[in-house]
């Protein structure tokens, strides 16, 4: 009986050894399969990588990219780059804020996009006006951050590729207006979250918008489409130095053509006009489907009111550009800016400045 017990014990041990060996083989094969899948670009990106700054195509999350096939060596390099970007950033980037609201919206958004692309941490002053207006979440600049790399923009409205190749090993200080969609489109969703108006501004803007359209309450239905029309004139019309440099304003023929395009698109449309020259607008825009934002608001309040609309007609200036971006609908813009062959025209590239899906007119 004792012999039978020992014999049974040995058989059980043999079974356990074989079972354990089988488990080890399964584990090794599984681990090998995972490693092959991880390092195979065909499984990681279906044999493709995404490159930017070419002809963009709109995707569901409002970002743009172009698919481009690479050689095996390039694929391995791209895997290395993808893995490298997983490292948390250790250095900072900031921008020298200048100009009014439209300019500063460009400066921060482009800073954020540039920093993200270079694996840097964007920081802006704690007292930036953008923090008061929007729900900005990036950290503040600090005296102990020493900026060892400085970049001065060459042109104001032209995309400069070197800014997307600053690297991640130094703190970077940038000076420039940075007015190109190509800096920001990779970080579109994050920037939109931060360019959410503070609740107090948003609530007041909404109530003002409702009061403005109330004058046409008999024409408003649940199907009414609202189109923001931002008309910039002021300094671009009256400052002779600006005019000589190449700044120009949109004439009424452009505005009428753009508005008529929306009238054809939508049976029930109401235009909400904001301008620094309301007198001119009211003299020239007397249609029944037009209302005007009253004067006396702050710049941030006017733009917040306009963003209650669905689509945009842009004349000139960065303020109108950002109105259209925040609304994020169909956008028609004035293609006569700047004056051809002017000094300003040398610093401007329409393909870099305007989104490809925006409509020139």
C-alpha positions in Angstrom: 0.0 0.0 0.0 2.9 2.4 0.8 4.4 1.6 -2.6 1.2 2.5 -4.3 1.0 5.8 -2.4 4.6 6.7 -3.4 3.8 5.6 -7.0 0.8 7.9 -7.1 2.8 10.8 -5.6 5.5 10.4 -8.3 2.8 10.4 -11.0 1.2 13.5 -9.6 4.6 15.3 -9.5 5.2 14.3 -13.1 1.9 15.7 -14.1 2.5 19.0 -12.3 5.9 19.4 -14.0 4.4 18.8 -17.4 1.6 21.2 -16.6 4.0 23.9 -15.4 6.1 23.4 -18.6 3.1 23.9 -20.8 2.1 27.1 -18.9 5.7 28.5 -19.4 5.5 27.7 -23.1 2.2 29.4 -23.5 3.5 32.5 -21.6 6.6 32.7 -23.7 4.7 32.4 -27.0 2.2 35.0 -25.8 4.9 37.4 -24.8 6.7 36.9 -28.1 3.5 37.7 -30.0 2.9 40.9 -27.9 6.5 42.1 -28.7 6.1 41.4 -32.4 2.9 43.3 -32.4 4.4 46.2 -30.5 7.4 46.6 -32.8 5.5 46.0 -36.0 4.5 49.3 -37.5 1.9 47.5 -39.6 0.0 46.8 -36.4 0.8 50.1 -34.8 -0.2 52.4 -37.6 -1.3 50.1 -40.4 1.9 50.8 -42.3 1.4 54.5 -42.3 2.6 57.5 -40.3 1.0 60.9 -40.0 2.8 64.0 -41.2 1.6 67.5 -40.9 1.8 70.9 -42.7 0.8 69.5 -46.1 -2.7 69.7 -47.6 -4.8 69.0 -44.5 -8.0 66.9 -44.4 -10.6 67.6 -41.7 -11.3 64.8 -39.3 -14.0 64.2 -36.7 -12.1 66.0 -33.9 -11.3 69.0 -36.1 -7.6 68.1 -36.4 -5.8 67.7 -39.7 -3.3 65.3 -41.0 -2.0 63.6 -44.2 -1.2 59.9 -44.5 2.2 59.1 -46.0 3.8 55.7 -46.4 7.4 55.3 -45.3 10.3 52.9 -45.9 11.1 50.3 -43.2 14.0 52.3 -41.9 11.9 55.4 -41.7 9.2 53.4 -39.9 11.7 52.3 -37.3 12.8 55.9 -36.8 9.2 57.0 -36.4 8.5 54.3 -33.8 11.6 55.6 -31.9 10.2 59.2 -32.1 6.8 58.0 -30.9 8.3 56.2 -27.9 10.6 59.2 -27.2 7.6 61.6 -27.0 6.2 59.5 -24.2 8.8 60.9 -21.9 7.4 63.7 -19.6 8.6 67.1 -20.6 11.3 68.7 -18.4 11.8 72.1 -20.0 9.6 75.2 -20.6 8.4 77.4 -23.4 6.9 80.9 -23.2 6.0 83.7 -25.5 6.4 87.5 -25.4 2.8 88.7 -25.3 2.0 91.8 -27.3 -0.9 93.4 -29.1 -4.6 93.3 -28.3 -7.0 90.4 -27.7 -6.9 88.8 -31.2 -3.1 88.9 -31.2 -2.8 87.4 -27.8 -5.2 84.6 -28.7 -2.8 83.7 -31.5 0.2 84.0 -29.3 -1.0 81.6 -26.6 -2.6 79.1 -28.9 0.5 78.9 -31.1 2.7 78.7 -28.0 0.7 75.7 -26.8 0.8 73.9 -30.1 4.6 74.6 -30.5 5.3 73.4 -26.9 3.3 70.3 -27.4 5.0 69.4 -30.6 8.4 69.9 -29.1 7.6 68.1 -25.8 7.9 71.3 -23.8 5.8 72.7 -20.9 4.0 76.0 -21.9 3.9 78.7 -19.3 2.4 82.2 -19.4 2.4 85.1 -16.9 0.0 84.7 -13.9 -1.5 88.1 -14.7 -2.2 87.4 -18.4 -5.5 88.9 -19.5 -6.3 85.6 -21.1 -6.6 84.0 -17.7 -9.3 86.5 -16.7 -11.3 85.8 -19.9 -10.8 82.1 -20.5 -10.3 78.9 -18.5 -6.6 78.7 -19.1 -5.0 75.8 -17.2 -1.3 76.1 -18.0 1.1 77.1 -15.3 2.6 80.6 -14.7 6.1 81.8 -15.6 8.6 81.8 -12.7 11.7 83.9 -12.2 13.8 80.7 -11.7 13.2 79.5 -15.2 16.1 80.6 -17.3 15.5 80.7 -21.1 18.7 79.6 -22.8 17.1 79.4 -26.3 15.4 82.4 -27.9 13.5 82.5 -31.2 12.4 85.7 -33.0 9.7 85.3 -35.6 10.8 86.3 -39.1 7.3 87.1 -40.5 4.0 87.6 -38.7 1.5 85.7 -40.8 3.7 82.9 -42.2 4.3 79.5 -40.8 7.9 79.0 -39.7 8.9 75.3 -39.6 12.0 75.9 -37.3 9.5 76.5 -34.4 8.3 72.9 -34.7 11.9 71.7 -34.4 13.1 73.5 -31.2 13.8 70.3 -29.4 13.0 69.5 -25.7 16.4 70.0 -24.1 16.3 73.8 -23.4 13.9 76.4 -22.0 12.6 78.5 -25.0 11.5 82.1 -25.2 9.6 83.1 -28.3 8.9 86.5 -29.7 6.3 86.9 -32.5 2.7 87.1 -33.4 2.6 83.4 -34.6 -0.4 83.8 -36.7 -0.9 80.5 -38.5 -3.3 77.7 -38.1 -0.5 75.3 -38.7 0.9 75.9 -35.2 -2.3 75.1 -33.4 -4.2 72.4 -35.3 -2.5 69.5 -33.6 -3.6 70.7 -30.2 -7.1 71.9 -31.3 -9.1 70.0 -28.7 -6.9 71.1 -25.8 -7.0 74.7 -26.9 -10.7 74.7 -27.3 -11.1 73.5 -23.8 -8.9 76.3 -22.5 -10.6 78.9 -24.7 -13.9 78.3 -22.9 -15.1 81.7 -21.5 -15.3 82.2 -17.8 -18.8 81.5 -16.6 -19.5 85.1 -15.7 -18.6 86.2 -19.3 -20.4 83.4 -20.9 -23.6 84.0 -19.0 -23.7 87.7 -19.7 -22.9 87.1 -23.4 -25.7 84.7 -23.7 -28.3 87.0 -22.1 -27.0 90.0 -24.3 -27.3 87.8 -27.4 -30.9 86.9 -26.5 -31.7 90.6 -26.0 -30.1 91.5 -29.4 -32.1 88.9 -31.4 -35.3 89.7 -29.5 -35.9 92.6 -31.8 -36.6 90.0 -34.5 -38.6 87.7 -32.4 -41.4 87.5 -34.9 -38.9 86.1 -37.5 -37.1 83.7 -35.2 -38.0 80.0 -35.3 -36.4 76.8 -34.0 -34.8 76.5 -37.4 -33.2 79.9 -37.4 -29.4 79.9 -38.3 -27.3 82.7 -36.8 -24.4 84.1 -38.7 -21.8 86.4 -37.0 -20.6 89.2 -39.2 -17.5 90.9 -37.8 -16.6 94.2 -39.5 -13.2 95.7 -38.7 -12.7 99.2 -40.0 -11.5 101.8 -37.4 -7.7 102.0 -37.4 -7.3 100.0 -40.6 -9.4 102.6 -42.5 -8.4 105.8 -40.7 -4.7 105.3 -39.8 -2.8 106.4 -42.8 0.4 104.7 -41.7 -1.6 101.4 -41.5 -3.1 102.0 -44.9 0.3 102.7 -46.4 1.8 99.6 -44.8 -0.8 97.4 -46.5 -3.8 97.1 -44.1 -7.1 97.3 -45.9 -10.8 96.9 -45.1 -13.6 94.9 -46.7 -16.0 96.8 -48.9 -19.8 96.4 -48.8 -19.8 94.4 -52.0 -17.9 91.6 -50.3 -20.1 91.6 -47.2 -23.2 91.5 -49.3 -21.9 88.6 -51.4 -20.9 86.7 -48.3 -24.3 87.3 -46.7 -26.2 86.3 -49.8 -24.2 83.0 -49.9 -25.6 82.2 -46.4 -29.1 83.3 -47.5 -28.9 80.7 -50.3 -27.6 78.0 -47.9 -30.2 78.6 -45.2 -33.9 79.5 -45.7 -34.1 81.0 -42.2 -31.1 83.0 -41.3 -30.3 86.0 -39.0 -27.1 88.0 -39.2 -25.6 89.3 -36.0 -23.2 92.2 -36.7 -20.4 93.3 -34.4 -18.1 96.2 -35.4 -15.8 99.0 -34.4 -17.8 101.2 -36.9 -21.5 100.6 -36.2 -22.5 103.8 -37.9 -21.1 102.6 -41.2 -22.6 99.2 -40.7 -26.1 100.5 -40.0 -26.0 102.9 -43.0 -25.1 100.0 -45.3 -26.8 97.0 -43.8 -30.5 97.7 -43.6 -32.0 94.3 -44.4 -34.7 92.8 -42.2 -32.5 89.8 -41.3 -29.8 91.9 -39.6 -29.3 92.9 -36.0 -26.4 94.8 -34.3 -24.6 94.3 -31.1 -24.8 97.5 -29.2 -21.7 99.5 -28.5 -19.9 99.9 -25.2 -18.9 96.3 -24.5 -15.5 95.0 -23.7 -13.6 93.2 -26.5 -14.0 89.9 -24.8 -17.8 90.5 -24.3 -18.3 91.3 -28.0 -16.5 88.2 -29.2 -18.3 86.1 -26.6 -21.7 87.4 -27.8 -20.8 86.6 -31.4 -19.8 83.0 -30.5 -23.4 82.3 -29.8 -23.8 82.1 -33.6 -23.5 79.1 -35.9 -21.4 80.5 -38.8 -19.2 83.5 -39.6 -18.4 86.2 -42.1 -14.9 87.6 -41.5 -13.6 90.8 -42.9 -10.1 91.6 -41.7 -8.0 91.3 -38.5 -7.1 88.6 -36.0 -10.2 89.4 -33.8 -12.5 88.2 -36.6 -10.3 85.2 -37.3 -10.7 84.1 -33.7 -14.4 84.7 -33.8 -14.7 82.3 -36.6 -12.4 79.7 -34.9 -14.4 79.8 -31.7 -17.7 79.5 -33.6 -16.3 76.6 -35.6 -18.9 76.6 -38.3 -18.8 77.6 -42.0 -16.5 80.6 -42.5 -16.3 83.0 -45.4 -13.3 85.5 -45.4 -12.3 88.5 -47.4 -9.5 87.6 -49.8 -8.5 91.2 -50.5 -6.4 91.4 -47.4 -3.6 92.7 -47.3 -3.1 95.2 -50.1 -1.2 93.4 -52.9 2.5 94.2 -53.3 2.5 96.1 -50.0 5.1 95.8 -47.2 2.5 93.8 -45.2 1.9 91.4 -48.1 5.6 90.4 -47.8 4.9 89.1 -44.3 1.6 87.3 -45.1 0.8 83.9 -46.6 -2.9 83.2 -47.0 -2.4 79.5 -47.1 -0.7 79.6 -43.7 -3.1 82.1 -42.2 -6.5 80.8 -43.2 -7.7 77.3 -42.7 -8.1 75.4 -46.0 -11.8 74.7 -45.4 -12.5 78.4 -45.0 -14.0 80.0 -48.1 -12.2 83.0 -49.7 -14.4 85.6 -51.4 
